[in-house]
Amino acid sequence: MSEVVTVSGIAAGGDGVGRLADGRAVFLPRTAPGERVRLDAGRLRVHRHFARGVADEIMEPAPERVAPSCPHFVHDHCGGCQLQHLSYEAQLAAKRTIVGESLRRIGKLSVTDPEIVAATERWRYRSRIVMTVKGGGGGGRARTVGLHPFDGPGRVFPLVDCEIVDARLMALWREVREHLDLLPARMTQLSLRLDRDGTRHVIAESPGEPWRSGEALMAALAPGDRLVCWWQPVNGAARVVAGPAPGFPPTAFEHDNPTIDSAVRRWVVDQVGELRDTVAWDLYGGIGDTAVLLAERGATVVSVDADEQAIVWARRRPEVIMHGARMRFVAGRAEDVLPSLPVPQVVVVAPPAEGLHWDVALRLGGDPVPVLGYVSDDPATLGRDLYRLNVNYRLRSVRAFDRSPHTAQVVTVAVLEGATA
């Protein structure tokens, strides 16, 4: 008979977590705290210290369980949203706990679960979608463009609609999917992106020959908002194949919820305090949004990012030109360029999910700055980095932001005071 488990909480990544009879933690997608679930014995995978399984039956549903609205979530087991089966209030509570536990367990900090800022829009907020392509490439094989099931990451189901993506991009997708034959034959990935000026971008990634039918795709689509088609070779730089060449680089890293992203940047800059006549580093600065805010507060800013296209675009921004010599942009990896930068009084870092490179953490930890703002996409690596830093820093404030409703993603901002402050 299948084992019955009580779910005690939500783990990082969005799975419910309970205990098997032998004491192992078991991770169960799409379950909720307080629920009693019967496991699917045939899909239980037991490892040395933990197990992963799937609920065969929800015997006692939690009050926070709701009916998901997305057909893909229900019928295709879409892995894009991990928490759509929970009420929004329960999602926020789960994310607060995930962040708090990471700071306590990994960061060894004595903190309560932080306040979390709710999203202003819970649906249709994403300005980008990235889809995987299976099949095609000649030989008469059917082509599937879509997303992965949570219980079959090697498979792809055809996407009809993603309810967390901006409606303008989904309208574009409904047109594009009628003309898949005009996309590269060996395409492996298709991205749709909406930039801050309202221009829509189609980015096709494929190996081999360039995409030569971009103009034909443009002609086949209904007239509408501005549109640009890009071809991106695998591990190469994207280039325009149809439409006007914009200044904005659509492959540059930028988060997908503009409203929340703006709130995050403003909060961290507000928290670092007085900036006039200071030198500020903006590490992993992307296209310079945080750097502009720092400069507006009176700082002399050096912004560093490894993406050369992002740096080129940032240097041309009117806000950057206005501040002149008080803003400098450096294309390079943060760990490589730190020795050449002026001594800062304020540092803001926004590293990828992997967290700070060891050399960056070593530099900031060994030679502490008065104020360090850390914007994190991953609570676990944030906890790890704060543990490395807290010998010479004190945590001043921390706040979480719900950038991605219905997913397990959460952004956390921690502001630290250095030992010299």
ZALODREN-235841 format. One record per residue (C-alpha): x, y, z. Coordinates in Angstrom, 2 decimals. Example, Ala and Ser with C-alpha at 12.3 -4.5 7.8 and 13.67 -1.06 7.14 Angstrom:
<pts>
PT        x        y        z
PT    12.30    -4.50     7.80
PT    13.67    -1.06     7.14
</pts>
This chain:
<pts>
PT        x        y        z
PT     0.00     0.00     0.00
PT     1.30     3.50    -0.86
PT     2.71     5.59     1.97
PT     0.75     8.56     3.34
PT     2.75    11.71     4.09
PT     1.88    14.98     5.82
PT     3.29    18.04     4.05
PT     4.95    20.39     6.52
PT     6.07    23.27     4.29
PT     7.20    24.55     0.91
PT    10.84    24.10    -0.02
PT    12.94    26.33    -2.26
PT    11.90    25.47    -5.78
PT     8.23    25.25    -4.80
PT     7.84    21.58    -3.87
PT     5.99    20.61    -0.74
PT     8.16    18.76     1.75
PT     7.23    16.00     4.20
PT     8.81    12.98     5.87
PT     8.75     9.33     4.87
PT     8.32     6.69     7.53
PT    12.10     6.14     7.56
PT    12.69     9.82     8.33
PT    13.88    10.93     4.91
PT    12.61    14.25     3.61
PT    10.44    13.77     0.56
PT     9.80    16.55    -1.96
PT     6.36    16.58    -3.56
PT     5.42    19.01    -6.36
PT     2.06    20.79    -6.21
PT     1.28    20.02    -2.59
PT     0.52    22.45     0.24
PT     1.47    22.72     3.92
PT    -0.88    20.76     6.16
PT    -2.06    18.36     3.47
PT    -2.09    14.58     3.87
PT    -1.19    12.98     0.55
PT    -0.90     9.41    -0.67
PT     2.27     8.86    -2.67
PT     2.43     7.30    -6.10
PT     4.60     4.31    -5.21
PT     5.72     3.79    -8.79
PT     7.12     7.33    -9.06
PT     8.91     7.54    -5.72
PT    12.65     8.00    -6.15
PT    14.59     7.40    -2.94
PT    18.11     8.79    -2.57
PT    20.52     8.41     0.32
PT    19.31    11.38     2.37
PT    16.06    12.43     0.68
PT    13.40    11.31    -1.76
PT    11.33    12.81    -4.56
PT     7.80    11.76    -5.30
PT     4.42    12.65    -6.72
PT     1.11    12.77    -4.89
PT    -1.26    10.09    -6.17
PT    -4.13    11.44    -4.04
PT    -4.70    14.56    -1.95
PT    -6.46    12.92     1.00
PT    -6.91    16.10     3.05
PT    -6.58    19.31     0.97
PT    -5.27    22.45     2.66
PT    -7.60    25.45     2.95
PT    -5.07    27.42     0.86
PT    -5.46    25.10    -2.14
PT    -7.22    26.72    -5.12
PT    -8.23    25.55    -8.58
PT    -5.49    26.55   -11.08
PT    -6.76    28.67   -13.95
PT    -4.19    27.67   -16.57
PT    -5.08    24.63   -18.71
PT    -1.39    23.90   -19.29
PT    -0.81    23.70   -15.53
PT    -3.55    21.09   -15.22
PT    -3.41    19.07   -18.42
PT     0.23    19.39   -19.50
PT     1.82    19.51   -16.02
PT     3.62    22.71   -17.05
PT     6.75    23.27   -14.99
PT     6.79    27.03   -15.45
PT     4.49    27.76   -12.49
PT     5.13    25.80    -9.30
PT     2.61    27.49    -6.96
PT    -0.51    28.08    -9.03
PT    -2.40    25.58    -6.86
PT    -2.04    27.93    -3.84
PT    -3.91    31.12    -3.02
PT    -1.84    34.24    -3.58
PT    -1.62    34.90     0.16
PT    -0.26    31.37     0.68
PT     2.29    31.91    -2.08
PT     3.59    35.05    -0.36
PT     3.78    33.26     2.99
PT     5.72    30.39     1.41
PT     8.23    32.75    -0.19
PT     8.78    34.66     3.05
PT     9.53    31.38     4.79
PT    11.86    30.19     2.03
PT    13.92    33.38     2.32
PT    13.89    33.41     6.13
PT    14.96    29.78     6.41
PT    17.81    30.29     3.95
PT    19.11    33.27     5.90
PT    18.88    31.35     9.18
PT    20.03    27.88     8.06
PT    22.64    28.80     5.45
PT    23.52    32.37     6.41
PT    23.55    31.62    10.18
PT    21.72    34.88    10.80
PT    19.25    35.47    13.64
PT    16.42    36.97    11.60
PT    12.70    36.54    11.26
PT    11.01    35.92     7.93
PT    11.32    39.22     6.04
PT     8.50    41.43     4.85
PT     7.54    40.67     1.26
PT     6.27    43.19    -1.28
PT     3.35    41.76    -3.26
PT     3.24    42.03    -7.04
PT     0.98    44.72    -8.44
PT     0.00    42.38   -11.29
PT    -0.46    38.67   -10.68
PT    -1.12    37.71   -14.31
PT     0.23    38.92   -17.65
PT     3.26    40.54   -16.04
PT     6.18    38.85   -17.81
PT     7.89    40.75   -20.60
PT     9.65    37.68   -22.00
PT     9.01    34.02   -22.69
PT    11.61    31.44   -23.73
PT    10.34    28.29   -25.46
PT    12.13    25.06   -26.36
PT    11.88    23.59   -29.84
PT    11.71    19.84   -30.50
PT    11.69    18.25   -33.92
PT    11.87    19.94   -37.27
PT    15.20    20.25   -38.97
PT    14.11    18.42   -42.11
PT    13.19    14.78   -42.63
PT     9.48    15.49   -42.22
PT     9.62    15.52   -38.42
PT     6.87    17.55   -36.76
PT     8.05    20.59   -34.82
PT     6.88    21.29   -31.27
PT     7.49    24.69   -29.69
PT     6.56    25.09   -26.05
PT     7.50    24.42   -22.43
PT     8.53    21.47   -20.29
PT     6.29    19.42   -17.96
PT     7.48    19.44   -14.35
PT     7.48    15.63   -14.34
PT     9.12    15.27   -17.76
PT    11.88    17.87   -18.22
PT    13.08    16.13   -21.36
PT     9.71    16.52   -23.06
PT     8.06    19.60   -24.61
PT     4.34    20.28   -24.91
PT     3.01    22.75   -27.51
PT     2.23    26.11   -25.94
PT    -1.13    27.73   -26.63
PT    -1.08    30.48   -24.00
PT     0.96    31.38   -20.94
PT    -1.20    33.35   -18.52
PT     1.70    35.04   -16.73
PT     3.14    36.49   -19.98
PT     2.16    39.92   -21.31
PT    -0.89    39.68   -23.58
PT     0.96    41.52   -26.36
PT     3.55    38.75   -26.54
PT     0.90    36.04   -26.49
PT    -0.93    37.77   -29.34
PT     2.36    37.73   -31.24
PT     2.83    34.04   -30.43
PT    -0.62    33.16   -31.80
PT     0.47    34.63   -35.12
PT     3.99    33.21   -35.14
PT     2.85    29.65   -34.39
PT     0.87    29.69   -37.64
PT     4.12    30.27   -39.57
PT     6.67    27.99   -37.89
PT     7.88    26.97   -41.33
PT     9.36    30.47   -41.71
PT    11.59    30.05   -38.65
PT    15.07    28.44   -38.86
PT    14.87    24.75   -39.78
PT    17.22    23.67   -36.98
PT    15.89    26.09   -34.35
PT    16.43    24.93   -30.76
PT    14.98    27.88   -28.83
PT    12.49    30.66   -29.53
PT    12.19    33.75   -27.35
PT     9.62    36.53   -27.47
PT    10.46    39.75   -25.66
PT     8.81    43.10   -25.05
PT    11.27    45.92   -24.46
PT    10.69    49.08   -22.43
PT     9.74    51.04   -25.55
PT     6.96    48.60   -26.47
PT     8.87    46.96   -29.33
PT     8.31    43.23   -29.67
PT    11.26    40.96   -30.44
PT    11.36    37.46   -31.94
PT    14.71    35.80   -31.19
PT    15.35    32.46   -32.90
PT    18.37    30.44   -31.78
PT    19.80    27.79   -34.06
PT    23.13    26.29   -35.12
PT    24.48    26.41   -38.62
PT    23.15    28.67   -41.35
PT    21.67    32.08   -40.46
PT    17.91    32.67   -40.44
PT    17.14    33.84   -43.97
PT    13.31    34.03   -43.91
PT    12.86    36.72   -41.27
PT    11.45    39.21   -43.77
PT     8.96    36.59   -44.96
PT     7.78    36.05   -41.39
PT     7.39    39.80   -40.89
PT     5.30    40.03   -44.07
PT     3.07    37.14   -42.93
PT     2.22    38.74   -39.58
PT    -0.59    41.22   -39.11
PT     0.50    44.88   -39.01
PT     0.79    46.11   -35.44
PT     3.29    47.35   -32.90
PT     6.95    47.59   -33.79
PT     8.57    44.20   -34.34
PT    12.15    43.05   -34.84
PT    13.35    39.55   -35.75
PT    16.75    38.35   -34.53
PT    18.84    35.30   -35.26
PT    21.13    34.08   -32.51
PT    23.70    31.42   -33.33
PT    24.35    28.98   -30.50
PT    26.91    30.61   -28.17
PT    27.05    33.66   -30.44
PT    25.80    37.24   -30.56
PT    22.31    37.95   -31.89
PT    21.84    40.02   -35.02
PT    18.83    41.59   -36.70
PT    17.42    39.71   -39.71
PT    14.19    41.70   -40.19
PT    12.79    44.96   -38.94
PT    14.50    48.15   -37.75
PT    17.77    47.75   -35.88
PT    17.02    49.01   -32.35
PT    19.51    50.19   -29.80
PT    18.09    47.91   -27.11
PT    19.84    44.51   -27.00
PT    17.06    41.89   -26.62
PT    19.47    39.21   -25.43
PT    20.91    41.38   -22.65
PT    19.97    40.14   -19.20
PT    17.00    41.98   -17.76
PT    14.36    40.73   -15.37
PT    10.89    40.07   -16.73
PT     8.64    42.06   -14.40
PT     9.34    45.77   -15.04
PT     7.12    47.12   -12.26
PT     8.61    45.01    -9.48
PT    12.12    45.38   -10.87
PT    11.80    49.16   -10.58
PT    10.59    48.83    -6.98
PT    13.56    46.61    -6.14
PT    16.09    49.06    -7.52
PT    14.53    52.05    -5.81
PT    14.34    50.29    -2.45
PT    17.98    49.21    -2.44
PT    19.17    52.69    -3.47
PT    16.97    54.29    -0.80
PT    18.39    51.91     1.82
PT    22.06    52.55     1.11
PT    21.56    56.11     2.34
PT    23.41    59.32     1.53
PT    25.29    59.11    -1.77
PT    26.42    62.64    -2.56
PT    30.17    62.86    -3.15
PT    30.64    59.09    -2.83
PT    32.06    56.52    -5.23
PT    29.64    53.66    -5.90
PT    30.17    50.34    -7.63
PT    27.26    48.78    -9.49
PT    28.39    45.19   -10.08
PT    26.54    42.93   -12.50
PT    24.83    46.16   -13.51
PT    23.26    45.09   -16.82
PT    21.95    48.02   -18.84
PT    22.59    50.52   -16.05
PT    19.22    51.05   -14.36
PT    20.63    50.94   -10.84
PT    23.65    52.97   -11.88
PT    21.38    55.78   -13.10
PT    19.56    55.90    -9.75
PT    22.87    56.01    -7.86
PT    24.08    58.88   -10.05
PT    20.82    60.78    -9.57
PT    21.51    60.68    -5.84
PT    24.91    62.28    -6.33
PT    27.30    59.33    -6.52
PT    30.12    58.86    -8.98
PT    29.28    55.41   -10.38
PT    31.26    52.62   -11.98
PT    28.94    49.98   -13.46
PT    30.33    46.60   -14.49
PT    28.75    43.86   -16.58
PT    30.12    41.01   -18.68
PT    27.62    41.61   -21.51
PT    29.27    43.95   -24.01
PT    26.00    44.65   -25.84
PT    24.37    45.76   -22.59
PT    27.28    48.06   -21.84
PT    27.18    49.62   -25.32
PT    23.47    50.34   -24.96
PT    23.89    51.71   -21.42
PT    26.55    54.19   -22.53
PT    24.12    55.66   -25.09
PT    21.26    56.22   -22.67
PT    20.24    59.89   -22.37
PT    20.29    59.66   -18.57
PT    23.88    58.42   -18.68
PT    25.01    61.09   -21.13
PT    23.41    63.74   -18.92
PT    25.54    62.71   -15.93
PT    28.70    62.77   -18.03
PT    31.95    61.92   -16.29
PT    30.17    60.80   -13.10
PT    29.13    57.56   -14.82
PT    31.54    54.97   -16.19
PT    30.62    51.62   -17.71
PT    33.05    48.70   -17.86
PT    32.53    45.58   -19.96
PT    34.07    42.64   -18.15
PT    33.62    40.08   -15.43
PT    33.40    41.65   -12.00
PT    36.04    39.35   -10.53
PT    38.52    40.42   -13.21
PT    38.10    44.21   -13.13
PT    37.83    44.94    -9.38
PT    41.54    45.70    -8.91
PT    41.31    48.50   -11.49
PT    38.32    50.29    -9.96
PT    38.46    53.31    -7.61
PT    37.89    52.68    -3.90
PT    34.12    52.73    -3.23
PT    32.06    53.87    -0.27
PT    28.93    52.10    -1.56
PT    28.59    48.86    -3.52
PT    25.42    47.38    -5.04
PT    25.64    43.85    -6.42
PT    23.00    41.96    -8.42
PT    24.69    38.68    -9.34
PT    23.12    35.81   -11.27
PT    21.44    32.99    -9.37
PT    24.86    31.40    -8.77
PT    25.67    34.29    -6.43
PT    28.92    36.19    -6.03
PT    32.06    34.84    -7.62
PT    34.43    33.74    -4.88
PT    36.96    36.47    -5.79
PT    34.27    39.16    -5.49
PT    33.13    37.84    -2.11
PT    36.76    37.68    -0.96
PT    37.40    41.29    -2.02
PT    34.25    42.65    -0.38
PT    34.70    40.54     2.74
PT    38.39    41.23     3.25
PT    38.16    44.96     2.56
PT    34.64    45.90     3.69
PT    32.87    48.95     2.33
PT    30.64    51.14     4.50
PT    27.44    50.01     2.77
PT    26.76    46.98     0.59
PT    23.42    46.35    -1.11
PT    22.85    42.80    -2.37
PT    20.01    42.01    -4.80
PT    19.55    38.24    -4.99
PT    17.55    35.93    -7.23
PT    18.30    32.86    -5.13
PT    17.80    32.70    -1.34
PT    20.26    29.81    -0.97
PT    23.20    31.55    -2.62
PT    22.30    34.77    -0.81
PT    22.51    32.88     2.48
PT    25.85    31.39     1.47
PT    27.31    34.77     0.49
PT    26.04    36.54     3.60
PT    27.64    33.82     5.71
PT    30.94    34.52     3.94
PT    30.56    38.26     4.45
PT    29.12    38.53     7.95
PT    32.49    38.38     9.70
PT    32.99    42.02     8.61
PT    29.39    43.12     7.97
PT    26.19    43.60     9.92
PT    22.81    43.04     8.31
PT    20.97    46.36     8.39
PT    17.76    45.50     6.52
PT    16.26    42.81     4.32
PT    13.11    42.67     2.21
PT    11.68    40.19    -0.28
PT     9.81    41.10    -3.47
PT     7.40    38.87    -5.36
PT     8.73    39.37    -8.85
PT     7.10    36.22   -10.27
PT     3.63    35.30    -8.90
PT     2.62    31.64    -9.25
PT     6.26    30.57    -9.50
PT     8.70    29.77    -6.70
PT    10.98    32.63    -7.72
PT    11.54    35.44    -5.24
PT    13.98    38.34    -5.20
PT    15.57    39.38    -1.92
PT    17.39    42.61    -1.11
PT    19.81    42.67     1.81
PT    21.63    45.83     2.92
PT    24.81    45.40     4.98
PT    26.99    47.78     6.97
PT    30.71    47.18     6.80
PT    32.98    47.08     9.81
PT    34.39    50.47     8.85
PT    30.95    52.14     8.90
</pts>
